[in-house]
Amino acid sequence: MIRLALLFALLGAPAAALDLCAEYWFTRNQIFDRAGYCFGSPLGAAIFDNGDCTTSAPALSPADKALAERLAEEEGWLGCRTDTSATALAIPGLAQRLRLEDIPVPAPYESACLGWTGERLVLRSGRSAASAATGVIQPGETILWSYEEVGGWGFFISESGNGMGWAPSPPLNEETCEALAG
């Protein structure tokens, strides 16, 4: 019970722990950044560094275009008003997120496995066993997940600070977690 109280104290209100507006804006704009977009706003230029940009009208793959449109719709549905005149954004692990091979897409819910009882879980920068390791979740740790699963891979965050990244989605249930939240 203490671990659950600690988790909620760290996260704030359970439904508001992730700033979905910031997450959707960041994810949508990370898609554009990877396509070579040159940001004109102070926020975009500060987060994504225009040093390698090539265009103000990037060609997106059909999948990237559909995802960017879906994220923009979610921003609209939530009434998001990201202040693009700012130069910082509250994204957990921003520097590490910018280095990921595969972009995690925020889900509108959050969950946690308090007290992972499974084996050591290696986190990776992409959805491949060949991707670089970005962290590890040890037995006993709390695993946070707030992102969509893709092709059997989940994006997880170690609550203890041991990293974030992709791993084949383990079963997160009463058998592999001392307790579940979310």
BALOPA-475173 format. One record per atom (N, C-alpha, C): residue in three letters; atom name; x negated, y, z negated. Coordinates in pm, whole numbers, padded with zeros to 5 digits. Layout:
<kegus>
  marke  vokol      xx      yy      zz
    ALA     CA       X       Y       Z
...
</kegus>
This chain:
<kegus>
  marke  vokol      xx      yy      zz
    MET      N  -00081  -00119   00000
    MET     CA   00000   00000   00000
    MET      C  -00087   00126   00000
    ILE      N  -00199   00122  -00070
    ILE     CA  -00289   00236  -00073
    ILE      C  -00345   00263   00066
    ARG      N  -00380   00156   00140
    ARG     CA  -00434   00175   00275
    ARG      C  -00332   00242   00366
    LEU      N  -00205   00202   00356
    LEU     CA  -00101   00261   00436
    LEU      C  -00085   00409   00402
    ALA      N  -00086   00443   00275
    ALA     CA  -00076   00583   00232
    ALA      C  -00195   00662   00282
    LEU      N  -00314   00602   00276
    LEU     CA  -00434   00669   00326
    LEU      C  -00425   00693   00476
    LEU      N  -00376   00593   00550
    LEU     CA  -00362   00609   00694
    LEU      C  -00270   00725   00726
    PHE      N  -00154   00731   00661
    PHE     CA  -00061   00839   00690
    PHE      C  -00115   00973   00644
    ALA      N  -00194   00975   00539
    ALA     CA  -00256   01101   00496
    ALA      C  -00356   01147   00602
    LEU      N  -00430   01052   00660
    LEU     CA  -00527   01088   00764
    LEU      C  -00459   01133   00891
    LEU      N  -00349   01069   00925
    LEU     CA  -00281   01096   01051
    LEU      C  -00179   01209   01042
    GLY      N  -00134   01243   00924
    GLY     CA  -00025   01338   00912
    GLY      C   00106   01262   00922
    ALA      N   00210   01328   00960
    ALA     CA   00339   01262   00975
    ALA      C   00326   01153   01081
    PRO      N   00378   01034   01056
    PRO     CA   00359   00923   01148
    PRO      C   00399   00954   01291
    ALA      N   00509   01022   01314
    ALA     CA   00553   01047   01451
    ALA      C   00475   01160   01517
    ALA      N   00399   01238   01441
    ALA     CA   00333   01355   01498
    ALA      C   00181   01345   01494
    ALA      N   00127   01229   01465
    ALA     CA  -00017   01216   01451
    ALA      C  -00090   01251   01580
    LEU      N  -00044   01200   01691
    LEU     CA  -00103   01235   01820
    LEU      C  -00036   01362   01869
    ASP      N  -00114   01457   01914
    ASP     CA  -00057   01576   01976
    ASP      C  -00030   01539   02121
    LEU      N   00091   01491   02149
    LEU     CA   00122   01442   02283
    LEU      C   00106   01549   02389
    CYS      N   00137   01673   02358
    CYS     CA   00120   01779   02458
    CYS      C  -00027   01792   02496
    ALA      N  -00115   01795   02397
    ALA     CA  -00258   01804   02426
    ALA      C  -00306   01680   02501
    GLU      N  -00260   01562   02457
    GLU     CA  -00300   01437   02522
    GLU      C  -00254   01431   02667
    TYR      N  -00129   01468   02694
    TYR     CA  -00078   01465   02832
    TYR      C  -00154   01566   02919
    TRP      N  -00175   01687   02867
    TRP     CA  -00249   01789   02944
    TRP      C  -00389   01738   02975
    PHE      N  -00458   01687   02873
    PHE     CA  -00595   01639   02891
    PHE      C  -00601   01525   02993
    THR      N  -00514   01426   02979
    THR     CA  -00516   01311   03068
    THR      C  -00486   01352   03211
    ARG      N  -00385   01435   03230
    ARG     CA  -00349   01482   03365
    ARG      C  -00465   01559   03428
    ASN      N  -00525   01645   03350
    ASN     CA  -00635   01724   03405
    ASN      C  -00764   01644   03421
    GLN      N  -00781   01538   03344
    GLN     CA  -00897   01452   03363
    GLN      C  -00887   01380   03499
    ILE      N  -00766   01347   03540
    ILE     CA  -00746   01287   03672
    ILE      C  -00792   01386   03779
    PHE      N  -00752   01511   03767
    PHE     CA  -00792   01614   03865
    PHE      C  -00943   01638   03860
    ASP      N  -01000   01641   03739
    ASP     CA  -01144   01662   03725
    ASP      C  -01222   01554   03800
    ARG      N  -01181   01430   03784
    ARG     CA  -01252   01319   03850
    ARG      C  -01237   01324   04001
    ALA      N  -01135   01395   04049
    ALA     CA  -01117   01411   04194
    ALA      C  -01190   01534   04246
    GLY      N  -01265   01604   04159
    GLY     CA  -01345   01718   04203
    GLY      C  -01281   01854   04188
    TYR      N  -01172   01862   04115
    TYR     CA  -01099   01989   04099
    TYR      C  -01183   02094   04027
    CYS      N  -01177   02217   04076
    CYS     CA  -01245   02331   04013
    CYS      C  -01141   02406   03929
    PHE      N  -01159   02407   03799
    PHE     CA  -01063   02468   03708
    PHE      C  -01080   02619   03703
    GLY      N  -00967   02689   03707
    GLY     CA  -00968   02834   03699
    GLY      C  -00937   02885   03560
    SER      N  -00875   02802   03477
    SER     CA  -00838   02847   03342
    SER      C  -00957   02832   03248
    PRO      N  -00965   02917   03146
    PRO     CA  -01072   02902   03047
    PRO      C  -01072   02763   02982
    LEU      N  -00953   02709   02952
    LEU     CA  -00947   02578   02888
    LEU      C  -00998   02469   02981
    GLY      N  -00952   02466   03103
    GLY     CA  -00997   02364   03198
    GLY      C  -01147   02371   03220
    ALA      N  -01200   02491   03239
    ALA     CA  -01344   02507   03262
    ALA      C  -01425   02468   03138
    ALA      N  -01373   02496   03019
    ALA     CA  -01446   02462   02896
    ALA      C  -01446   02311   02871
    ILE      N  -01334   02247   02896
    ILE     CA  -01324   02103   02868
    ILE      C  -01396   02021   02976
    PHE      N  -01377   02057   03102
    PHE     CA  -01424   01972   03211
    PHE      C  -01549   02020   03283
    ASP      N  -01599   02138   03252
    ASP     CA  -01724   02187   03311
    ASP      C  -01721   02181   03464
    ASN      N  -01702   02293   03525
    ASN     CA  -01692   02302   03671
    ASN      C  -01824   02278   03744
    GLY      N  -01929   02236   03673
    GLY     CA  -02060   02218   03736
    GLY      C  -02061   02124   03854
    ASP      N  -01971   02027   03856
    ASP     CA  -01969   01931   03967
    ASP      C  -01840   01938   04048
    CYS      N  -01765   02046   04034
    CYS     CA  -01639   02055   04107
    CYS      C  -01663   02086   04255
    THR      N  -01566   02048   04336
    THR     CA  -01582   02064   04481
    THR      C  -01464   02128   04551
    THR      N  -01347   02136   04485
    THR     CA  -01228   02180   04555
    THR      C  -01122   02233   04459
    SER      N  -01031   02312   04513
    SER     CA  -00915   02354   04434
    SER      C  -00790   02276   04478
    ALA      N  -00808   02186   04573
    ALA     CA  -00697   02103   04621
    ALA      C  -00747   01960   04644
    PRO      N  -00773   01887   04536
    PRO     CA  -00828   01752   04553
    PRO      C  -00726   01653   04609
    ALA      N  -00775   01558   04682
    ALA     CA  -00691   01449   04732
    ALA      C  -00688   01340   04625
    LEU      N  -00570   01311   04576
    LEU     CA  -00555   01208   04474
    LEU      C  -00504   01079   04539
    SER      N  -00545   00967   04484
    SER     CA  -00490   00839   04529
    SER      C  -00341   00839   04496
    PRO      N  -00263   00756   04565
    PRO     CA  -00120   00749   04531
    PRO      C  -00095   00717   04383
    ALA      N  -00176   00628   04326
    ALA     CA  -00158   00593   04184
    ALA      C  -00190   00712   04095
    ASP      N  -00300   00783   04123
    ASP     CA  -00337   00899   04042
    ASP      C  -00234   01010   04057
    LYS      N  -00185   01030   04178
    LYS     CA  -00083   01133   04201
    LYS      C   00044   01101   04121
    ALA      N   00087   00975   04126
    ALA     CA   00207   00935   04053
    ALA      C   00188   00952   03902
    LEU      N   00071   00915   03852
    LEU     CA   00044   00930   03708
    LEU      C   00041   01077   03669
    ALA      N  -00026   01161   03747
    ALA     CA  -00031   01304   03716
    ALA      C   00109   01364   03715
    GLU      N   00193   01324   03810
    GLU     CA   00331   01373   03815
    GLU      C   00410   01325   03693
    ARG      N   00391   01199   03654
    ARG     CA   00461   01145   03538
    ARG      C   00420   01220   03411
    LEU      N   00290   01247   03397
    LEU     CA   00242   01320   03279
    LEU      C   00297   01462   03276
    ALA      N   00302   01528   03392
    ALA     CA   00358   01664   03399
    ALA      C   00506   01661   03361
    GLU      N   00579   01558   03405
    GLU     CA   00720   01545   03367
    GLU      C   00734   01528   03216
    GLU      N   00647   01446   03156
    GLU     CA   00651   01427   03011
    GLU      C   00623   01558   02939
    GLU      N   00526   01635   02990
    GLU     CA   00497   01765   02930
    GLU      C   00621   01854   02936
    GLY      N   00688   01853   03050
    GLY     CA   00809   01933   03065
    GLY      C   00920   01886   02973
    TRP      N   00939   01755   02963
    TRP     CA   01042   01698   02878
    TRP      C   01019   01735   02732
    LEU      N   00891   01737   02689
    LEU     CA   00858   01772   02551
    LEU      C   00857   01923   02527
    GLY      N   00863   02001   02635
    GLY     CA   00856   02146   02621
    GLY      C   00715   02195   02590
    CYS      N   00616   02124   02639
    CYS     CA   00476   02159   02611
    CYS      C   00440   02294   02671
    ARG      N   00363   02369   02597
    ARG     CA   00311   02498   02641
    ARG      C   00164   02506   02602
    THR      N   00079   02432   02671
    THR     CA  -00063   02431   02638
    THR      C  -00123   02567   02668
    ASP      N  -00193   02623   02573
    ASP     CA  -00256   02754   02587
    ASP      C  -00384   02739   02669
    THR      N  -00375   02763   02798
    THR     CA  -00491   02746   02887
    THR      C  -00588   02863   02879
    SER      N  -00556   02964   02798
    SER     CA  -00652   03074   02776
    SER      C  -00747   03037   02662
    ALA      N  -00716   02930   02590
    ALA     CA  -00804   02883   02482
    ALA      C  -00927   02814   02542
    THR      N  -01023   02783   02459
    THR     CA  -01143   02714   02508
    THR      C  -01169   02584   02433
    ALA      N  -01069   02537   02357
    ALA     CA  -01081   02410   02285
    ALA      C  -00945   02342   02281
    LEU      N  -00949   02210   02268
    LEU     CA  -00827   02130   02264
    LEU      C  -00846   02020   02161
    ALA      N  -00744   01996   02081
    ALA     CA  -00753   01896   01974
    ALA      C  -00731   01756   02030
    ILE      N  -00838   01698   02083
    ILE     CA  -00834   01561   02135
    ILE      C  -00934   01479   02054
    PRO      N  -00889   01373   01988
    PRO     CA  -00983   01290   01911
    PRO      C  -01092   01231   02002
    GLY      N  -01217   01243   01959
    GLY     CA  -01327   01185   02034
    GLY      C  -01343   01241   02175
    LEU      N  -01322   01370   02192
    LEU     CA  -01322   01432   02325
    LEU      C  -01447   01398   02406
    ALA      N  -01565   01414   02348
    ALA     CA  -01688   01389   02423
    ALA      C  -01694   01244   02471
    GLN      N  -01654   01151   02386
    GLN     CA  -01655   01010   02426
    GLN      C  -01547   00984   02531
    ARG      N  -01432   01046   02517
    ARG     CA  -01323   01026   02614
    ARG      C  -01366   01072   02753
    LEU      N  -01443   01180   02761
    LEU     CA  -01488   01230   02891
    LEU      C  -01584   01133   02960
    ARG      N  -01651   01047   02883
    ARG     CA  -01748   00953   02940
    ARG      C  -01688   00817   02976
    LEU      N  -01563   00796   02946
    LEU     CA  -01501   00666   02974
    LEU      C  -01490   00640   03124
    GLU      N  -01506   00516   03162
    GLU     CA  -01486   00477   03302
    GLU      C  -01338   00483   03339
    ASP      N  -01255   00427   03253
    ASP     CA  -01111   00422   03278
    ASP      C  -01040   00514   03180
    ILE      N  -00951   00596   03232
    ILE     CA  -00881   00696   03152
    ILE      C  -00765   00630   03077
    PRO      N  -00760   00642   02944
    PRO     CA  -00644   00591   02871
    PRO      C  -00526   00687   02883
    VAL      N  -00407   00631   02896
    VAL     CA  -00285   00711   02910
    VAL      C  -00210   00706   02777
    PRO      N  -00184   00823   02717
    PRO     CA  -00115   00824   02588
    PRO      C   00025   00764   02598
    ALA      N   00061   00691   02496
    ALA     CA   00196   00636   02483
    ALA      C   00272   00725   02385
    PRO      N   00403   00727   02395
    PRO     CA   00480   00814   02304
    PRO      C   00500   00756   02165
    TYR      N   00418   00661   02127
    TYR     CA   00427   00600   01995
    TYR      C   00286   00573   01945
    GLU      N   00274   00550   01817
    GLU     CA   00146   00514   01758
    GLU      C   00165   00395   01666
    SER      N   00063   00312   01661
    SER     CA   00067   00197   01573
    SER      C  -00069   00177   01511
    ALA      N  -00073   00099   01406
    ALA     CA  -00199   00068   01341
    ALA      C  -00195  -00073   01284
    CYS      N  -00308  -00138   01294
    CYS     CA  -00330  -00268   01231
    CYS      C  -00419  -00239   01111
    LEU      N  -00364  -00249   00994
    LEU     CA  -00440  -00222   00871
    LEU      C  -00503  -00352   00823
    GLY      N  -00634  -00359   00824
    GLY     CA  -00702  -00480   00781
    GLY      C  -00704  -00587   00889
    TRP      N  -00773  -00561   00998
    TRP     CA  -00789  -00656   01108
    TRP      C  -00850  -00785   01054
    THR      N  -00787  -00898   01081
    THR     CA  -00837  -01026   01032
    THR      C  -00897  -01111   01143
    GLY      N  -00897  -01059   01263
    GLY     CA  -00953  -01133   01376
    GLY      C  -01105  -01120   01380
    GLU      N  -01162  -01171   01488
    GLU     CA  -01307  -01163   01507
    GLU      C  -01348  -01022   01547
    ARG      N  -01478  -00998   01541
    ARG     CA  -01537  -00870   01584
    ARG      C  -01485  -00837   01725
    LEU      N  -01441  -00714   01744
    LEU     CA  -01381  -00671   01870
    LEU      C  -01469  -00563   01932
    VAL      N  -01534  -00595   02044
    VAL     CA  -01621  -00499   02112
    VAL      C  -01536  -00407   02198
    LEU      N  -01556  -00276   02182
    LEU     CA  -01485  -00175   02260
    LEU      C  -01572  -00134   02378
    ARG      N  -01510  -00108   02493
    ARG     CA  -01585  -00079   02616
    ARG      C  -01535   00048   02683
    SER      N  -01618   00107   02769
    SER     CA  -01583   00232   02836
    SER      C  -01481   00211   02948
    GLY      N  -01462   00089   02991
    GLY     CA  -01366   00058   03096
    GLY      C  -01302  -00077   03072
    ARG      N  -01208  -00109   03157
    ARG     CA  -01134  -00235   03145
    ARG      C  -01208  -00348   03216
    SER      N  -01328  -00376   03168
    SER     CA  -01410  -00483   03223
    SER      C  -01512  -00525   03119
    ALA      N  -01537  -00654   03112
    ALA     CA  -01639  -00704   03019
    ALA      C  -01777  -00653   03057
    ALA      N  -01793  -00608   03182
    ALA     CA  -01922  -00555   03228
    ALA      C  -01939  -00406   03194
    SER      N  -01834  -00340   03148
    SER     CA  -01843  -00198   03111
    SER      C  -01927  -00181   02986
    ALA      N  -01989  -00065   02973
    ALA     CA  -02074  -00035   02858
    ALA      C  -01995  -00041   02728
    ALA      N  -02058  -00095   02625
    ALA     CA  -01997  -00098   02492
    ALA      C  -01993   00044   02434
    THR      N  -01882   00078   02372
    THR     CA  -01866   00211   02312
    THR      C  -01843   00205   02163
    GLY      N  -01828   00085   02109
    GLY     CA  -01805   00071   01968
    GLY      C  -01766  -00071   01935
    VAL      N  -01732  -00092   01810
    VAL     CA  -01694  -00225   01764
    VAL      C  -01596  -00213   01648
    ILE      N  -01502  -00304   01643
    ILE     CA  -01411  -00311   01531
    ILE      C  -01443  -00440   01457
    GLN      N  -01476  -00425   01330
    GLN     CA  -01514  -00539   01246
    GLN      C  -01391  -00589   01169
    PRO      N  -01394  -00716   01129
    PRO     CA  -01287  -00765   01042
    PRO      C  -01274  -00675   00919
    GLY      N  -01150  -00650   00880
    GLY     CA  -01122  -00565   00764
    GLY      C  -01092  -00421   00801
    GLU      N  -01130  -00378   00922
    GLU     CA  -01107  -00239   00963
    GLU      C  -00962  -00214   01003
    THR      N  -00928  -00087   01010
    THR     CA  -00799  -00045   01061
    THR      C  -00815  -00008   01208
    ILE      N  -00727  -00062   01290
    ILE     CA  -00727  -00036   01434
    ILE      C  -00610   00055   01466
    LEU      N  -00637   00166   01530
    LEU     CA  -00532   00258   01575
    LEU      C  -00513   00239   01725
    TRP      N  -00388   00237   01769
    TRP     CA  -00364   00235   01913
    TRP      C  -00242   00321   01945
    SER      N  -00264   00407   02045
    SER     CA  -00163   00506   02083
    SER      C  -00159   00525   02234
    TYR      N  -00208   00425   02306
    TYR     CA  -00224   00438   02450
    TYR      C  -00163   00317   02520
    GLU      N  -00124   00336   02644
    GLU     CA  -00060   00230   02721
    GLU      C  -00158   00116   02751
    GLU      N  -00108  -00005   02743
    GLU     CA  -00186  -00122   02782
    GLU      C  -00188  -00129   02935
    VAL      N  -00301  -00171   02990
    VAL     CA  -00314  -00183   03135
    VAL      C  -00380  -00316   03168
    GLY      N  -00309  -00400   03239
    GLY     CA  -00366  -00526   03285
    GLY      C  -00424  -00613   03175
    GLY      N  -00358  -00616   03059
    GLY     CA  -00406  -00698   02949
    GLY      C  -00516  -00633   02866
    TRP      N  -00549  -00508   02895
    TRP     CA  -00650  -00433   02818
    TRP      C  -00580  -00323   02741
    GLY      N  -00623  -00302   02616
    GLY     CA  -00571  -00194   02534
    GLY      C  -00682  -00097   02500
    PHE      N  -00645   00026   02473
    PHE     CA  -00740   00127   02429
    PHE      C  -00720   00146   02280
    PHE      N  -00827   00120   02203
    PHE     CA  -00819   00118   02058
    PHE      C  -00919   00216   01997
    ILE      N  -00886   00263   01878
    ILE     CA  -00973   00352   01803
    ILE      C  -00999   00288   01667
    SER      N  -01126   00282   01629
    SER     CA  -01164   00233   01497
    SER      C  -01141   00346   01398
    GLU      N  -01055   00324   01300
    GLU     CA  -01025   00427   01201
    GLU      C  -01147   00461   01117
    SER      N  -01242   00368   01108
    SER     CA  -01361   00392   01026
    SER      C  -01468   00472   01100
    GLY      N  -01442   00506   01226
    GLY     CA  -01539   00585   01302
    GLY      C  -01638   00501   01381
    ASN      N  -01613   00371   01396
    ASN     CA  -01705   00286   01470
    ASN      C  -01680   00287   01620
    GLY      N  -01607   00386   01670
    GLY     CA  -01591   00402   01813
    GLY      C  -01448   00389   01861
    MET      N  -01435   00407   01991
    MET     CA  -01308   00393   02060
    MET      C  -01338   00334   02196
    GLY      N  -01241   00264   02251
    GLY     CA  -01262   00208   02383
    GLY      C  -01164   00099   02417
    TRP      N  -01189   00037   02529
    TRP     CA  -01104  -00067   02585
    TRP      C  -01149  -00204   02537
    ALA      N  -01052  -00292   02515
    ALA     CA  -01079  -00432   02481
    ALA      C  -00962  -00515   02532
    PRO      N  -00988  -00642   02567
    PRO     CA  -00873  -00727   02599
    PRO      C  -00777  -00723   02481
    SER      N  -00651  -00698   02508
    SER     CA  -00554  -00676   02401
    SER      C  -00536  -00800   02315
    PRO      N  -00581  -00792   02190
    PRO     CA  -00560  -00905   02099
    PRO      C  -00417  -00900   02047
    PRO      N  -00368  -01011   01997
    PRO     CA  -00236  -01003   01932
    PRO      C  -00250  -00923   01803
    LEU      N  -00174  -00818   01791
    LEU     CA  -00174  -00738   01668
    LEU      C  -00041  -00762   01600
    ASN      N  -00045  -00852   01502
    ASN     CA   00078  -00893   01435
    ASN      C   00047  -00933   01291
    GLU      N   00144  -00991   01225
    GLU     CA   00128  -01029   01084
    GLU      C   00018  -01133   01064
    GLU      N  -00017  -01208   01169
    GLU     CA  -00120  -01310   01156
    GLU      C  -00261  -01252   01171
    THR      N  -00276  -01138   01239
    THR     CA  -00408  -01081   01263
    THR      C  -00432  -00950   01189
    CYS      N  -00331  -00902   01120
    CYS     CA  -00341  -00776   01046
    CYS      C  -00288  -00797   00904
    GLU      N  -00355  -00739   00807
    GLU     CA  -00304  -00747   00671
    GLU      C  -00170  -00675   00659
    ALA      N  -00154  -00568   00738
    ALA     CA  -00029  -00494   00743
    ALA      C  -00023  -00419   00876
    LEU      N   00098  -00385   00918
    LEU     CA   00118  -00309   01041
    LEU      C   00187  -00178   01008
    ALA      N   00154  -00075   01082
    ALA     CA   00218   00056   01065
    ALA      C   00258   00105   01203
    GLY      N   00370   00173   01211
    GLY     CA   00413   00231   01338
    GLY      C   00503   00143   01417
</kegus>
